[in-house]
Amino acid sequence: MDSSAATFRSDLPVVDMVRRSPDVPHRWLLWPAWQYRVCAPLADQDELNLFQRGVLGLCRVGVRDTEEMAAALRLHPALVRVVVGELARFGYLDEIRRVTEAGREALVTGEVDPQDTQVAYVFQDVFSQTLWPGAEVAPRYADVSWDQSGPFLRSGSKGKPGPPRRLVPVRLPDGLTPQPPDAVTILDAARRRRLRRPDGQAPGAAIRRVSIVDSAPTMVWLSTCLYVNRQGGEEVWQARDPFAPRASPLLRSFVVSRTDHDLGLKQVLADLTGGTAEKRAVDLYAADLDVRRDVEEQLALGLGLRAADDPELCRLMVAVEAAYLRSGEGRGRAANEHTVTYAARTVELLLRRMVAGHRPPDPVLGELRRNETLRRKALAEVCRSVGFGPPGRLARVPWQKVEEAFAGDGHVNRHVLLAAALLSVLAGRPGHPLLRFGQRQPGFIDAWNLLGDLRNDGSHAAISDPAPDEVEWARGLAHDMVRACLGAPPVSTSEGTPV
């Protein structure tokens, strides 16, 4: 990186969360990011547990005495009193244990509406616009000095100073524009280091309490490093998470994608790896770019999907195929999770497009709004005609959420999204993609639930561990949905939902 570009950005703050140096060969980097100050909810749980549901249900039907509830639920009275206290703190029971309006909604949705929020900071990669996993309540900033050789941090103490820690800033292209993350992405990042709900989704009540505090983000540098360790006798380079003392597959993928655009970054890897390892690293960059180019060509030939025509969908499908190939067709854990994640995002994108492009007429929506029996019957009939089978839990989706999906207001969870996509068939427009997709994926309602269970948005948190057949199945699901939406003919018979 030339010194003029580095000096021009020398006024940016440096976030330095992990100050311990690795005990292996390493080189320090400054990675650019957008810093957002956000307000996000704090909650020990996302859903009502079994005890809370039971007590709330009894209170709703008029059973409010502690002893009576304990006998009905076969629980100790002391435990019932604890649960009642929790529900009162949530605002679901009033002072005489009557169920509030919020409590009735919680019984329907099963979600806990968090009342407490906290101001924190989240960080977004400036190149990919990806939000880094995790939120920091109090980021630590380093006192960085700059000279003709670039930025450096002083090590040791004032009484016993050590050698300066040299940092190499990654080149900043001109015209960078932040794309503010939505509430779902912020909530997901803030909770990335906690256990998720079983269905992998963020609760709608929590999403509604997320907001960005500042009108515009601040650009900052993230202090991190690349390092080399040995695995099975071979030297392997890794990128360290800027926020935790561990390897970051996410940052490693960012480094690979930026190397051809930043000679300074490329030199850092060359100096770090050296010799044969350097050649392997260079080969890796070239191979990754070649894979992406080959995938784009295959998508254009097989599906007629070109980046120029649909960049968003093409980008997701390239990510699916590139991760699948990097995993050795389902045999590498980290890339397995990426394959499943991007497959789920692809299907979700196309379902959202169906909802946006096939909105039923207002008179139809009005009739469904007024008549719950008609709604259930219509949903069951559409599921049957499409080939998905019984609607299952989709029949219990709140109608208000379905209307929000059709209105494009905010985020809706996966069950609401699929219910709205099914009801969009009632728009009556010819060639609805779900009619073609149902022929390829009967029983998709169960498959959609399973895909959510397998999905793992976090490159850092090993939450899911999909097997090779599950990875193959998720990839096939995305392919079938894309083919249905593009009107492309099927290639071969898809596998069923893995058990």
VEXDREN-2710 file (C-alpha; in Angstrom, 1 decimal):
% VEXDREN-2710
k/r/px/py/pz
1/MET/0.0/0.0/0.0
2/ASP/1.4/3.4/-0.9
3/SER/2.2/5.8/1.9
4/SER/-0.1/8.6/0.6
5/ALA/-3.2/6.4/0.8
6/ALA/-2.2/5.2/4.3
7/THR/-1.5/8.7/5.6
8/PHE/-4.8/10.0/4.2
9/ARG/-6.6/7.6/6.5
10/SER/-4.3/8.0/9.5
11/ASP/-7.0/9.9/11.4
12/LEU/-9.3/6.9/11.7
13/PRO/-9.6/5.2/15.1
14/VAL/-8.1/1.8/15.6
15/VAL/-10.2/-0.8/17.4
16/ASP/-7.8/-3.2/19.2
17/MET/-9.8/-5.9/21.0
18/VAL/-7.2/-8.7/21.1
19/ARG/-3.8/-7.4/22.1
20/ARG/-2.0/-10.6/22.8
21/SER/0.5/-11.6/20.0
22/PRO/0.4/-15.2/18.7
23/ASP/3.3/-17.4/19.6
24/VAL/3.9/-18.3/15.9
25/PRO/5.1/-16.2/12.9
26/HIS/2.6/-13.5/12.3
27/ARG/2.0/-10.1/10.6
28/TRP/-0.3/-7.3/11.8
29/LEU/-3.0/-5.8/9.7
30/LEU/-5.4/-2.9/9.8
31/TRP/-8.7/-3.9/8.3
32/PRO/-11.2/-1.2/7.4
33/ALA/-14.8/-1.4/8.8
34/TRP/-17.9/0.7/9.3
35/GLN/-18.7/1.1/13.0
36/TYR/-22.4/1.5/13.9
37/ARG/-23.8/2.4/17.3
38/VAL/-27.0/0.4/17.8
39/CYS/-29.6/-0.2/20.4
40/ALA/-30.4/-3.9/20.7
41/PRO/-32.5/-5.9/23.2
42/LEU/-31.0/-8.0/25.9
43/ALA/-32.9/-11.2/26.7
44/ASP/-31.9/-14.4/28.5
45/GLN/-34.3/-16.3/26.3
46/ASP/-36.1/-15.9/23.0
47/GLU/-39.1/-18.1/23.5
48/LEU/-41.4/-19.1/26.3
49/ASN/-40.3/-22.3/28.0
50/LEU/-42.6/-25.2/28.8
51/PHE/-43.3/-24.1/32.3
52/GLN/-44.0/-20.5/31.3
53/ARG/-46.4/-21.7/28.6
54/GLY/-48.2/-23.9/31.1
55/VAL/-48.6/-21.2/33.8
56/LEU/-49.6/-18.6/31.2
57/GLY/-52.2/-20.9/29.7
58/LEU/-53.7/-21.7/33.1
59/CYS/-53.9/-18.0/34.0
60/ARG/-55.7/-17.4/30.7
61/VAL/-58.5/-19.8/31.6
62/GLY/-58.8/-18.4/35.1
63/VAL/-56.7/-20.8/37.1
64/ARG/-54.5/-18.3/39.1
65/ASP/-54.0/-19.9/42.5
66/THR/-50.4/-21.1/43.0
67/GLU/-51.5/-24.4/44.6
68/GLU/-54.0/-25.2/41.9
69/MET/-51.5/-24.4/39.1
70/ALA/-48.9/-26.6/40.9
71/ALA/-51.3/-29.5/41.1
72/ALA/-52.4/-29.1/37.5
73/LEU/-48.8/-28.9/36.2
74/ARG/-47.4/-31.4/38.7
75/LEU/-44.8/-28.8/39.8
76/HIS/-43.6/-27.6/43.2
77/PRO/-45.5/-24.5/44.3
78/ALA/-42.2/-22.7/44.7
79/LEU/-41.3/-23.3/41.1
80/VAL/-44.7/-22.0/40.0
81/ARG/-44.1/-18.8/42.0
82/VAL/-40.8/-18.3/40.2
83/VAL/-42.4/-18.8/36.8
84/VAL/-45.2/-16.3/37.8
85/GLY/-42.6/-13.8/38.7
86/GLU/-40.9/-14.2/35.4
87/LEU/-44.1/-13.7/33.5
88/ALA/-44.9/-10.6/35.5
89/ARG/-41.5/-9.2/34.8
90/PHE/-42.1/-9.8/31.1
91/GLY/-45.4/-7.9/31.4
92/TYR/-47.5/-11.0/30.5
93/LEU/-49.3/-11.1/33.9
94/ASP/-50.7/-8.2/35.8
95/GLU/-50.8/-7.8/39.6
96/ILE/-53.7/-10.2/40.0
97/ARG/-52.3/-12.7/37.5
98/ARG/-54.6/-11.8/34.6
99/VAL/-53.1/-12.3/31.2
100/THR/-52.2/-9.0/29.5
101/GLU/-52.5/-8.3/25.8
102/ALA/-48.8/-8.9/25.5
103/GLY/-49.2/-12.2/27.3
104/ARG/-51.9/-13.3/24.8
105/GLU/-49.7/-12.4/21.9
106/ALA/-46.8/-14.4/23.5
107/LEU/-49.1/-17.5/23.8
108/VAL/-49.8/-17.3/20.1
109/THR/-46.2/-16.6/18.9
110/GLY/-44.3/-18.3/21.7
111/GLU/-41.8/-15.4/21.7
112/VAL/-40.5/-13.5/24.6
113/ASP/-40.6/-9.7/24.0
114/PRO/-37.4/-8.4/25.6
115/GLN/-38.0/-5.1/27.6
116/ASP/-34.4/-4.3/28.3
117/THR/-32.1/-2.8/25.6
118/GLN/-28.5/-1.8/25.5
119/VAL/-26.4/0.4/23.4
120/ALA/-23.5/-1.4/21.7
121/TYR/-21.4/-1.2/18.6
122/VAL/-21.4/-3.5/15.6
123/PHE/-18.9/-3.5/12.7
124/GLN/-19.4/-4.0/9.0
125/ASP/-16.7/-5.0/6.5
126/VAL/-16.4/-2.2/4.0
127/PHE/-15.8/-4.4/1.0
128/SER/-18.5/-7.1/1.4
129/GLN/-20.9/-5.1/3.6
130/THR/-21.0/-8.2/5.9
131/LEU/-21.6/-7.6/9.5
132/TRP/-18.9/-9.0/11.8
133/PRO/-20.2/-11.6/14.3
134/GLY/-20.6/-10.1/17.8
135/ALA/-21.3/-6.7/19.3
136/GLU/-19.0/-4.7/21.6
137/VAL/-20.5/-2.7/24.4
138/ALA/-17.2/-0.9/25.1
139/PRO/-14.7/-1.2/22.1
140/ARG/-11.1/-0.7/23.1
141/TYR/-9.2/1.8/20.9
142/ALA/-5.4/1.7/20.4
143/ASP/-3.1/4.7/20.5
144/VAL/-1.5/4.4/17.0
145/SER/1.4/6.4/15.8
146/TRP/2.3/6.9/12.1
147/ASP/5.7/7.5/10.5
148/GLN/7.0/7.2/6.9
149/SER/6.8/3.4/7.2
150/GLY/3.1/3.4/8.2
151/PRO/1.3/2.9/11.5
152/PHE/2.7/1.2/14.5
153/LEU/1.8/0.4/18.1
154/ARG/4.3/0.6/21.0
155/SER/4.6/-2.7/22.9
156/GLY/5.7/-3.3/26.5
157/SER/5.4/-0.7/29.2
158/LYS/6.6/2.9/29.7
159/GLY/9.4/1.6/31.9
160/LYS/10.3/-1.3/29.7
161/PRO/9.3/-0.5/26.1
162/GLY/9.4/-3.2/23.5
163/PRO/9.7/-3.2/19.8
164/PRO/6.9/-1.4/17.9
165/ARG/4.2/-3.5/16.5
166/ARG/4.0/-2.6/12.8
167/LEU/0.6/-2.7/11.1
168/VAL/-0.1/-2.8/7.4
169/PRO/-3.3/-1.0/6.4
170/VAL/-5.4/-2.6/3.7
171/ARG/-5.9/-0.4/0.7
172/LEU/-9.1/1.6/0.7
173/PRO/-10.6/2.1/-2.8
174/ASP/-12.3/5.4/-3.6
175/GLY/-16.1/5.8/-3.4
176/LEU/-16.8/3.5/-0.5
177/THR/-20.4/3.8/0.6
178/PRO/-21.9/2.1/3.6
179/GLN/-25.0/0.0/3.3
180/PRO/-26.7/0.1/6.7
181/PRO/-27.5/-3.4/8.0
182/ASP/-31.1/-4.2/8.7
183/ALA/-32.5/-5.1/12.2
184/VAL/-32.3/-8.8/11.6
185/THR/-28.6/-8.7/10.7
186/ILE/-27.8/-6.5/13.7
187/LEU/-29.7/-8.8/16.1
188/ASP/-28.0/-11.8/14.6
189/ALA/-24.6/-10.3/15.0
190/ALA/-25.3/-9.1/18.6
191/ARG/-26.4/-12.7/19.6
192/ARG/-23.8/-14.6/17.5
193/ARG/-21.9/-15.7/20.6
194/ARG/-25.1/-17.1/22.3
195/LEU/-27.1/-20.1/21.7
196/ARG/-29.8/-19.6/19.0
197/ARG/-33.4/-20.6/19.0
198/PRO/-33.9/-24.2/17.7
199/ASP/-35.3/-22.9/14.4
200/GLY/-32.4/-20.6/13.9
201/GLN/-34.6/-17.5/13.5
202/ALA/-34.6/-14.3/15.5
203/PRO/-37.8/-13.4/17.3
204/GLY/-39.9/-10.7/15.7
205/ALA/-40.5/-9.0/19.1
206/ALA/-36.7/-8.5/19.5
207/ILE/-36.3/-7.4/16.0
208/ARG/-38.8/-4.5/16.5
209/ARG/-36.6/-3.2/19.3
210/VAL/-33.4/-2.9/17.2
211/SER/-32.4/0.5/16.0
212/ILE/-29.3/2.3/14.7
213/VAL/-28.5/5.3/17.0
214/ASP/-26.3/7.4/14.8
215/SER/-27.4/8.8/11.4
216/ALA/-24.2/7.6/9.8
217/PRO/-21.5/5.1/10.6
218/THR/-17.9/5.8/11.5
219/MET/-15.1/4.3/9.5
220/VAL/-12.5/2.6/11.8
221/TRP/-9.5/0.3/11.5
222/LEU/-9.8/-3.2/13.0
223/SER/-6.5/-4.4/14.4
224/THR/-5.9/-8.1/13.5
225/CYS/-3.1/-10.4/12.2
226/LEU/-2.3/-13.2/9.8
227/TYR/-0.3/-16.0/11.2
228/VAL/1.2/-19.4/10.3
229/ASN/0.8/-22.7/12.2
230/ARG/1.4/-26.3/11.4
231/GLN/-1.3/-28.8/10.7
232/GLY/-0.2/-32.3/9.8
233/GLY/3.3/-31.3/9.0
234/GLU/2.3/-28.5/6.7
235/GLU/2.4/-24.8/7.3
236/VAL/-1.1/-23.3/7.0
237/TRP/-1.8/-19.5/7.2
238/GLN/-4.8/-18.3/9.2
239/ALA/-6.5/-14.9/9.8
240/ARG/-7.3/-14.0/13.4
241/ASP/-10.7/-12.8/14.5
242/PRO/-10.4/-9.1/15.2
243/PHE/-12.6/-9.6/18.3
244/ALA/-11.5/-12.9/19.8
245/PRO/-8.2/-14.9/20.0
246/ARG/-9.2/-17.5/17.4
247/ALA/-8.9/-18.2/13.7
248/SER/-11.6/-16.5/11.6
249/PRO/-12.6/-18.3/8.3
250/LEU/-14.6/-15.2/7.5
251/LEU/-11.6/-12.9/7.6
252/ARG/-9.5/-15.4/5.8
253/SER/-12.0/-15.4/2.9
254/PHE/-12.0/-11.6/2.9
255/VAL/-8.2/-11.7/2.7
256/VAL/-8.3/-14.1/-0.2
257/SER/-10.8/-12.0/-2.1
258/ARG/-8.7/-8.8/-1.6
259/THR/-5.3/-10.1/-2.4
260/ASP/-5.5/-9.5/-6.1
261/HIS/-6.6/-5.9/-5.5
262/ASP/-3.9/-5.0/-2.9
263/LEU/-0.3/-5.6/-3.6
264/GLY/0.6/-4.6/0.0
265/LEU/-1.6/-7.3/1.4
266/LYS/-0.2/-9.8/-1.1
267/GLN/3.3/-9.0/0.0
268/VAL/2.4/-9.5/3.6
269/LEU/1.3/-13.1/2.8
270/ALA/4.4/-13.6/0.7
271/ASP/6.7/-12.4/3.6
272/LEU/4.8/-14.5/6.1
273/THR/4.6/-17.8/4.3
274/GLY/7.7/-17.6/2.1
275/GLY/9.2/-20.3/-0.1
276/THR/7.0/-23.3/-1.0
277/ALA/4.3/-22.0/1.4
278/GLU/4.2/-18.7/-0.6
279/LYS/3.6/-20.6/-3.8
280/ARG/0.8/-22.6/-2.2
281/ALA/-0.8/-19.3/-1.0
282/VAL/-0.6/-17.7/-4.4
283/ASP/-2.0/-20.9/-6.0
284/LEU/-4.9/-20.7/-3.5
285/TYR/-5.8/-17.2/-4.5
286/ALA/-5.7/-18.0/-8.2
287/ALA/-7.7/-21.2/-7.6
288/ASP/-10.4/-19.4/-5.7
289/LEU/-10.8/-16.8/-8.4
290/ASP/-10.8/-19.5/-11.1
291/VAL/-13.4/-21.4/-9.2
292/ARG/-15.7/-18.4/-9.1
293/ARG/-15.2/-17.6/-12.7
294/ASP/-15.9/-21.3/-13.6
295/VAL/-19.0/-21.3/-11.4
296/GLU/-20.3/-18.1/-13.1
297/GLU/-19.9/-19.7/-16.5
298/GLN/-21.6/-22.9/-15.4
299/LEU/-24.6/-20.9/-14.0
300/ALA/-24.9/-19.0/-17.2
301/LEU/-24.8/-22.2/-19.3
302/GLY/-27.0/-24.4/-17.1
303/LEU/-29.5/-21.9/-15.7
304/GLY/-29.2/-18.9/-18.0
305/LEU/-28.3/-17.0/-14.8
306/ARG/-25.9/-14.1/-15.5
307/ALA/-24.5/-11.6/-13.1
308/ALA/-25.4/-8.8/-15.4
309/ASP/-29.1/-9.8/-15.3
310/ASP/-29.5/-10.7/-11.6
311/PRO/-26.3/-9.8/-9.6
312/GLU/-27.9/-10.6/-6.2
313/LEU/-29.1/-14.1/-7.1
314/CYS/-25.9/-14.8/-9.1
315/ARG/-23.7/-13.8/-6.2
316/LEU/-25.6/-16.1/-3.8
317/MET/-25.4/-19.0/-6.2
318/VAL/-21.7/-18.5/-6.8
319/ALA/-21.2/-18.5/-3.1
320/VAL/-23.1/-21.8/-2.8
321/GLU/-21.1/-23.5/-5.5
322/ALA/-17.7/-22.1/-4.4
323/ALA/-18.3/-23.2/-0.8
324/TYR/-19.5/-26.6/-2.0
325/LEU/-16.3/-27.1/-4.2
326/ARG/-14.0/-25.8/-1.4
327/SER/-15.6/-28.3/1.0
328/GLY/-14.7/-31.2/-1.3
329/GLU/-18.4/-31.7/-2.1
330/GLY/-19.5/-31.8/1.5
331/ARG/-16.5/-33.2/3.3
332/GLY/-15.2/-30.0/4.9
333/ARG/-17.0/-28.7/8.0
334/ALA/-16.5/-24.9/7.7
335/ALA/-17.3/-24.8/4.0
336/ASN/-20.2/-27.2/4.6
337/GLU/-21.8/-24.7/6.9
338/HIS/-21.2/-21.9/4.3
339/THR/-22.8/-24.1/1.6
340/VAL/-25.9/-24.6/3.7
341/THR/-26.1/-21.0/4.8
342/TYR/-25.9/-19.6/1.3
343/ALA/-28.4/-22.2/0.1
344/ALA/-30.9/-21.1/2.7
345/ARG/-30.3/-17.4/1.8
346/THR/-30.9/-18.2/-1.9
347/VAL/-34.3/-19.9/-1.1
348/GLU/-35.3/-17.1/1.2
349/LEU/-34.4/-14.4/-1.4
350/LEU/-36.6/-16.2/-4.0
351/LEU/-39.5/-16.6/-1.5
352/ARG/-39.4/-12.9/-0.7
353/ARG/-39.5/-12.1/-4.4
354/MET/-42.6/-14.3/-4.9
355/VAL/-44.3/-12.5/-2.0
356/ALA/-43.4/-9.1/-3.5
357/GLY/-44.3/-10.0/-7.1
358/HIS/-47.5/-12.1/-6.5
359/ARG/-49.6/-10.1/-4.1
360/PRO/-53.2/-11.3/-4.1
361/PRO/-55.8/-8.6/-4.9
362/ASP/-57.1/-6.5/-2.0
363/PRO/-60.6/-8.0/-2.0
364/VAL/-59.0/-11.5/-1.6
365/LEU/-56.8/-10.3/1.3
366/GLY/-59.8/-8.5/2.8
367/GLU/-61.8/-11.8/2.9
368/LEU/-58.9/-13.7/4.4
369/ARG/-58.4/-11.0/7.0
370/ARG/-62.0/-11.2/8.2
371/ASN/-62.4/-15.0/8.1
372/GLU/-59.9/-17.2/9.9
373/THR/-61.7/-20.4/8.8
374/LEU/-61.4/-19.3/5.2
375/ARG/-57.7/-18.5/5.7
376/ARG/-56.9/-22.0/7.0
377/LYS/-58.9/-23.6/4.2
378/ALA/-57.2/-21.4/1.5
379/LEU/-53.8/-22.2/2.9
380/ALA/-54.5/-25.9/3.1
381/GLU/-55.9/-25.9/-0.5
382/VAL/-52.8/-24.1/-1.9
383/CYS/-50.5/-26.5/-0.1
384/ARG/-52.3/-29.4/-1.6
385/SER/-52.4/-27.9/-5.1
386/VAL/-48.7/-27.0/-5.0
387/GLY/-47.8/-30.5/-3.7
388/PHE/-46.4/-29.5/-0.3
389/GLY/-48.8/-31.6/1.8
390/PRO/-50.5/-30.4/5.0
391/PRO/-49.6/-26.8/6.1
392/GLY/-48.7/-27.9/9.7
393/ARG/-47.5/-25.0/11.8
394/LEU/-48.0/-22.6/8.9
395/ALA/-51.8/-22.7/9.8
396/ARG/-51.0/-21.0/13.1
397/VAL/-49.0/-18.1/11.6
398/PRO/-50.6/-14.8/12.8
399/TRP/-52.4/-13.1/9.9
400/GLN/-51.0/-9.7/10.8
401/LYS/-47.5/-11.0/10.1
402/VAL/-48.6/-12.4/6.7
403/GLU/-50.0/-8.9/5.8
404/GLU/-46.7/-7.4/6.9
405/ALA/-44.9/-9.7/4.5
406/PHE/-47.1/-8.7/1.6
407/ALA/-46.7/-5.0/2.6
408/GLY/-42.9/-5.4/2.7
409/ASP/-42.8/-4.0/6.2
410/GLY/-39.7/-5.1/8.0
411/HIS/-38.6/-8.7/8.6
412/VAL/-40.8/-11.8/8.9
413/ASN/-39.6/-15.2/10.1
414/ARG/-39.3/-18.2/7.9
415/HIS/-42.8/-19.6/8.7
416/VAL/-44.5/-16.4/7.9
417/LEU/-42.5/-16.0/4.7
418/LEU/-43.4/-19.4/3.4
419/ALA/-47.1/-19.0/4.4
420/ALA/-47.2/-15.6/2.5
421/ALA/-45.4/-17.2/-0.5
422/LEU/-48.0/-20.0/-0.6
423/LEU/-50.9/-17.5/-0.4
424/SER/-49.3/-15.5/-3.2
425/VAL/-50.5/-18.3/-5.5
426/LEU/-54.0/-16.8/-5.0
427/ALA/-52.9/-13.8/-7.0
428/GLY/-53.8/-16.0/-10.0
429/ARG/-50.9/-15.0/-12.2
430/PRO/-49.8/-17.7/-14.5
431/GLY/-46.5/-19.5/-14.0
432/HIS/-46.1/-19.1/-10.3
433/PRO/-42.7/-20.5/-9.4
434/LEU/-44.1/-22.6/-6.4
435/LEU/-46.3/-24.6/-8.8
436/ARG/-43.1/-25.7/-10.7
437/PHE/-41.1/-26.0/-7.5
438/GLY/-43.7/-28.3/-5.8
439/GLN/-43.2/-30.9/-8.5
440/ARG/-39.6/-31.1/-7.6
441/GLN/-39.8/-30.8/-3.9
442/PRO/-43.0/-32.3/-2.4
443/GLY/-43.1/-31.9/1.3
444/PHE/-41.1/-28.7/1.2
445/ILE/-42.6/-27.4/4.4
446/ASP/-40.7/-30.0/6.4
447/ALA/-37.6/-29.3/4.3
448/TRP/-37.8/-25.6/5.0
449/ASN/-37.8/-26.3/8.8
450/LEU/-34.8/-28.7/8.4
451/LEU/-32.9/-26.2/6.3
452/GLY/-33.3/-23.6/9.1
453/ASP/-32.0/-26.1/11.6
454/LEU/-28.9/-26.8/9.5
455/ARG/-28.2/-23.2/8.7
456/ASN/-25.4/-21.4/10.4
457/ASP/-24.8/-17.7/9.6
458/GLY/-21.7/-17.5/11.7
459/SER/-18.3/-18.4/10.3
460/HIS/-17.0/-18.2/13.8
461/ALA/-19.6/-20.2/15.8
462/ALA/-19.7/-23.9/15.0
463/ILE/-23.3/-24.3/15.8
464/SER/-24.3/-26.8/13.1
465/ASP/-22.3/-29.6/11.7
466/PRO/-24.1/-30.8/8.6
467/ALA/-23.2/-34.2/7.1
468/PRO/-22.2/-34.5/3.4
469/ASP/-25.6/-35.8/2.4
470/GLU/-27.3/-32.9/4.1
471/VAL/-25.0/-30.4/2.3
472/GLU/-25.8/-32.1/-1.0
473/TRP/-29.5/-31.9/-0.2
474/ALA/-29.4/-28.2/0.8
475/ARG/-27.5/-27.4/-2.4
476/GLY/-30.0/-29.3/-4.5
477/LEU/-32.9/-27.5/-2.8
478/ALA/-31.4/-24.1/-3.8
479/HIS/-30.8/-25.3/-7.4
480/ASP/-34.4/-26.5/-7.7
481/MET/-35.8/-23.3/-6.4
482/VAL/-33.6/-21.2/-8.8
483/ARG/-34.7/-23.5/-11.7
484/ALA/-38.3/-23.1/-10.8
485/CYS/-38.0/-19.3/-10.6
486/LEU/-36.1/-19.0/-13.9
487/GLY/-38.2/-21.5/-15.7
488/ALA/-35.2/-23.8/-16.3
489/PRO/-35.9/-27.5/-16.8
490/PRO/-34.8/-29.9/-14.1
491/VAL/-31.6/-31.8/-14.6
492/SER/-32.1/-34.9/-12.5
493/THR/-34.4/-36.2/-9.8
494/SER/-33.6/-34.5/-6.5
495/GLU/-33.1/-36.4/-3.3
496/GLY/-35.7/-36.3/-0.6
497/THR/-35.4/-34.6/2.7
498/PRO/-32.6/-36.2/4.7
499/VAL/-33.5/-37.9/7.9
END
